[in-house]
C-alpha cells in the first residue's frame, strides 16, 4: 500500500483548471485517506495557485 501511495501522489504535469495550466499540478496527499478509490477522487492541486486560481 505504501508503494502505491508513493507512486500515485507524485507531482505530475497536468493542466490546472484554476489558473489555466500555469505551474506544476500534483495530487493532494492525505494520510487519513488510505483507500485507493478515495485517493483517486482527490482533486488535482496546482503548486502555483494551490487550486485557488491565484497566481
KESEVO-525599 format. One record per residue: residue in one letter; x, y, z of N, C-alpha, C in turn. Coordinates in pm, whole numbers, padded with zeros to 5 digits, always signed. Example, Ala and Ser with C-alpha at 12.3 -4.5 7.8 and 13.67 -1.06 7.14 Angstrom:
REM KESEVO-525599
A+01319-00569+00780+01230-00450+00780+01320-00330+00780 S+01285-00225+00708+01367-00106+00714+01290+00003+00787 
This chain:
REM KESEVO-525599
X+00084-00121+00000+00000+00000+00000+00087+00125+00000 X+00199+00119+00072+00286+00235+00080+00344+00270-00058 X+00385+00165-00132+00440+00189-00265+00335+00248-00357 X+00211+00199-00347+00102+00252-00429+00081+00399-00397 X+00083+00431-00268+00061+00569-00224+00170+00661-00279 X+00297+00617-00267+00408+00699-00315+00401+00717-00466 X+00363+00610-00536+00359+00616-00681+00251+00710-00732 X+00137+00712-00666+00024+00787-00715+00007+00925-00654 X+00103+00966-00571+00094+01102-00516+00211+01188-00562 X+00284+01139-00662+00393+01218-00717+00338+01340-00790 X+00425+01440-00802+00385+01558-00879+00375+01517-01026 X+00271+01561-01091+00251+01527-01231+00218+01651-01311 X+00262+01651-01436+00228+01764-01522+00083+01747-01568 X-00003+01827-01514-00144+01825-01552-00190+01969-01569 X-00291+01989-01650-00343+02124-01668-00426+02164-01548 X-00391+02276-01487-00468+02326-01373-00588+02404-01425 X-00706+02364-01382-00828+02431-01429-00844+02570-01369 X-00777+02594-01257-00794+02723-01188-00712+02835-01252 X-00587+02805-01286-00502+02912-01341-00461+02882-01486 X-00540+02800-01553-00519+02773-01696-00383+02710-01727 X-00341+02617-01642-00224+02538-01675-00091+02596-01631 X-00092+02704-01555+00033+02761-01508+00080+02685-01384 X+00203+02641-01385+00257+02572-01268+00244+02421-01276 X+00307+02353-01183+00306+02207-01179+00193+02159-01090 X+00116+02065-01142-00002+02017-01069+00029+01883-01004 X-00018+01864-00885+00007+01739-00813-00118+01696-00739 X-00126+01567-00712-00239+01516-00634-00216+01548-00488 X-00318+01597-00423-00308+01626-00281-00307+01494-00205 X-00207+01475-00118-00199+01350-00044-00247+01370+00099 X-00343+01291+00139-00394+01298+00276-00376+01162+00342 X-00291+01155+00444-00261+01029+00513-00385+00958+00568 X-00488+01035+00603-00607+00975+00662-00685+00892+00560 X-00669+00926+00432-00738+00851+00328-00645+00743+00274 X-00672+00619+00309-00581+00512+00271-00636+00423+00161 X-00764+00434+00131-00823+00350+00027-00794+00410-00111 X-00749+00328-00206-00716+00375-00341-00831+00451-00406 X-00954+00403-00389-01066+00471-00454-01089+00610-00397 X-01053+00631-00271-01067+00765-00213-00955+00857-00262 X-00835+00801-00281-00724+00881-00334-00753+00925-00477 X-00815+00835-00553-00846+00865-00692-00941+00984-00702 X-01029+00999-00604-01130+01105-00610-01076+01240-00564 X-00954+01243-00512-00897+01371-00467-00870+01462-00587 X-00888+01591-00567-00866+01686-00677-00717+01708-00704 X-00687+01751-00825-00550+01789-00857-00530+01934-00816 X-00422+01959-00744-00393+02095-00699-00268+02147-00769 X-00265+02275-00793-00153+02338-00862-00058+02401-00760 X+00073+02384-00782+00171+02442-00691+00167+02595-00695 X+00131+02649-00811+00134+02795-00828+00018+02864-00759 X-00103+02813-00783-00221+02882-00729-00289+02802-00617 X-00235+02682-00586-00292+02597-00480-00438+02564-00506 X-00478+02566-00634-00615+02533-00669-00712+02648-00650 X-00659+02765-00615-00746+02880-00588-00757+02973-00708 X-00673+02949-00808-00676+03035-00927-00601+03164-00908 X-00526+03176-00797-00448+03299-00771-00302+03269-00801 X-00247+03336-00901-00108+03311-00939-00018+03423-00886 
